[in-house]
Amino acid sequence: MGDPSFILDGMLGSLARWLRIAGYDSIYYRGLDDNLLLVEIMSFSRIMLTRDRELFQRSQKLGLRSMYLESEEVKVQLSHLKTELGVELSATNSRCPRCNGSLRKTPKADVQDLVPAESFNAFDEFWVCGTCSRAYWKGSHWEKIRETLDST
């Protein structure tokens, strides 16, 4: 069995971004009706993460894989997933935090129009999302991301 994949309810947008950064396929539905969310879970065999106790109870009655996260704090939520599901928190195989697409290492020359000139001149390694074409690099925010994941 490979890494778990997730569907997150509308209360867990920040957690979805962090799971994507850690490399987990994580679909986030903001504002989706609970009934449609449950249908999605059945269709895609994902683990539902929710802060909605009633939705969690409904998913359990349907025999769906789901987890209720009581805390509002992302670091506590990540720690809970690490303990309960063995989620590894590393940014080595990140997905696009914005859209969940796969990132691919891209030659510097190919990203010149996608990144600010200052970043283009300062860095040599870039990754581009295959879905939304957003570019990423290990800028000043990178160390903060690593520290957050390492300390959780």
Buried (B, 14 or more C-beta within 10 A) or exposed (E): EEBBBBBBBBBBEBBBBBBBBBBBBBBBBEEBEBEEBBEBBEEEEBBBBBBBEEBBEBBEEEEBBBBBBEEEEBBEBBBBBBEEBEBBBEBEEBBBBEBBBBBEEBEEEEBEEBBEEEBBEEBEEBBBBEBEEBBBBBEEEEEEBBEBBEEB
